[in-house]
Amino acid sequence: MQQTYQYGWIIPFIPLPIPILIGVGLLLFPTATKKLRRMWSFQSVLLLTIVMIFSINLSIQQINSNSIYQYVWSWIINNNFSLEFGYLIDPLTSIMSILITTVGIMVLIYSDNYMTHDQAYLRFFAYMSFFSTSMLGLVTSSNLIQIYIFWELVGMCSYLLIGFWFTRPLVANACQKAFVTNRIGDFGLLLGILGFYWITGSFEFRDLFEIFNNLIYNNEVNSFFFTLCAGLVFAGAVAKSAQFPLHVWLPDAMEGPTPISALIHAATMVAAGIFLVARLVPLFLVIPYIMNFISLIGIITVLLGATLALAQKDIKRVLAFSTMSQLGYMMLALGMGSYRSALFHLITHAYSKALLFLGSGSVIHSMETVVGYSPYKSQNMVLMGGLTKHIPITKNTFLVGTLSLCGIPPLACFWSKDEILNDSWLYSTFFAIIAWATAGLTAFYMFRIYLLTFEGHLSVHFQNYIGKEKVFFYSISLWGKGASKKINNNFPLANNIESSSFFSKKTYPIDGNTRNVIRPFITITHFENKNKGADSSPYESDNTMLFPLLILGLFTLFIGSIGIPFNQEGIDSDILSRWLTPSINLLHQKLNNSMDWYEFCKDTIFSVSIAYLGIFIASFLYKPPYSSLKNFDLINSILKRGPKRILWDKIINGVYNWSYNRAYIDSFYTRSFTGGIRGFAKLTHFFDRQIIDGITNSVGVINFFIGEAVKYIGGGRISSYLFFYLTYVSIFLFIYFNIQI
């Protein structure tokens, strides 16, 4: 075992040859390198598989021996300053390594087909391999400086991957937005790291925790200063894990290729913030204000992410806001001190959300075969529907991921989310109510995605296109605009589909006359197929894209079993507890492995009932084709046109405006920060051009006019010049000596 741990340093460097060789090959032998491009994808998968096997081996040894291994070597030594580099192998490291490698392998296999027609295919795999190296280096780091170095490398890779299609304006804006937002958090992280070094004199985790705890115990450090330092460190995690208020970059990051969304924005990079907080939990535990602040940010993010997902039309952006909400659950658990629950949900959510993102990529891929490439059409759920019979494997795997995220037993996220919900009751009743209500919202918006995408009969796939100039389809949306005009006496025809720039200063309120429309909650849209060469229906993705979906589907089905106590002995009754024992002992906590199955079933009934309530409401409002119309007619007939109807419409309109416009946070940032910075820049530009340059130019102009006036005085006589010169000198000396006296 000791021999295996000694080679832990090699974990981050195994995938590194791929970007180096691809870069050298494209520089020296571009033609040959491009012809052999499929070889590079195979090697990327192979090297990451080696890392996965090595990580699993280390994890098995940890579970059996409950050990932690750290090795460091000195890098810089100068008087009292010593900087060491090394690697740390503990349960948190092994968990993150397995997540990064397993999800990464599935994404690379998936990407081989998804990106096969992209001209920058090799660049994509170079970026992905370098990202894997950076992320593995981050999770194996043994001190804060090393973490910060790899933290910045991960941010750089994220910038490159989000901006992969950088020639598109929205993509360029998205990667810049992610970069700037994360720089805010990273600057706070750097200041916090330096502050803790000022306090403790060490960057190493063990020394840092021990020295800091002794200083706190002996009351030898200023409480305001160390609380500020902890808050600054937490700011880095807030930005990287898209927590409120630095969450604004995550939905826009969906402009990158879908495999990137699955890897770095579902399972790995956004989990880096959770990893950092989990790594520093021994530090935060002795600062109650910070623990409370972490839980507060977590619960705000939980609710905000879920509400913002309600009215989005882009399938990937809904999943992005869902990721934000689920990361909030993990942050809430860490703030409550529920270390095990947070890591358990990190594991289950990673596989479930990676499955959903890759499933959405399969849907987008199939839609592009119909409408051609258009993010607005191929990713807009309003333009989907009836895909079940065309892409059944994608549909079934997507349903598994949806049910898991909803918290339906026995799927993965049910076990982990249920733990967090139960722990929240012990921490705060108010937080618990929000967490449980958000669980219902999660079930609602996830089934909204599923129903709008896969259910129904008439949709964008042009099944009636042959021999017709126009094809009409419908999609029911709780937040859409209504209309009273009818087509074939069956379906009303709505206004043109909305389109908006997510970087615009504008907001898009719902039509104020909605309450006067017969069916205010129905969106019926139509368009004309001008692409005569398009296929009449979408088709299932290739096997190389379906294989990762099936594997991730199996993970989603069974990975939750690692945290289930199968007996009531209360001693090492589940794999996750045995895995986390060294870390839990470091936190001086106890694992309650015994399970009261009666209490468990009682709590489960409550949580599952909330999930089913959300599913029922989503089915009631979105399940096509005709029963929904009757349901809306029933609502309208009950409310009629009295004050209740007007109040109901105002509530619906308010929720729509809040959700679709992202709670107006982006608009606020645009007007306050972006607008403020631009206004200040204009002010300084005006001051520089008009005041500073004006003074300089004025001196030149004045001298010019003086010279013009003086040149006419000269007559060419030296005696006259001497007379004027002596006169000026006399006057100057007279004034000077009078001032001195």
Buried (B, 14 or more C-beta within 10 A) or exposed (E): BEEBBEEBBEBBEBBBBBBEBBBEBBEEEEEEBBEEBEEBBEBBBBBBBBBBEBBBEBBBBBBEEBBBBBBBEEEEEEEEEBBBBBBBBBBBBBBBBBBBBBBBBBBBBBBBBBBEEBEBBBBBBBBBBBBBBBBBBBBBBBBBBBBBBBBBBBBBBBBBBBBBBBEEEEBBBBBBBBBEBBEBBBBBBBBBBBBBBEBBEBBBBBBBBBBBBEBBEEEEBEEEEBBBBBBBBBBBBBBBBBBBBBBBBBBBBBBBBBBBBBBBBBBBBBBBBBBBBBBBBBBBBBBEEBBBBBBBBBBBBBBBBBBBBBBBBBBBBBBBBBBBBBBBBBBBBBBBBBBBBBBBBBBBBBBBBBBBBBBBBBBBBBBBBBBEEEBBBBBBBBBBBBBBEBBEBBBBBBBBBBBBBBBBBEBBBBBBBBBBBBBBBEBBEEBBEBBBBBBBBBBBBBBBBBBBBBBBEBBBBBBEBEEEEEBBBBBBBBBBBBBEEEEEEEBBBBBEBBEEEBBEEEEEEBBEEBBBBEBBBBBBBBBEBEEEEBEEBBEBBBEBBBBBBBBBBBBBBEBBBBBBBEEEEEEBBBBBBBBBBBBBEBBEBEBEBEBEEEEBEEBBEEBBEBBBBBBBBBBBBBBBBEEBBEBBEEBBEEBEEEEEBEEBBEEBBEBBBBBBBBBEBBBEBBEEEBEEEEEEEEEEEEEEEEEEEEEEEEEEEEEEEEEEEEEEEEEEEEEEEEEEEEEEEEEEEEEEEEEEE
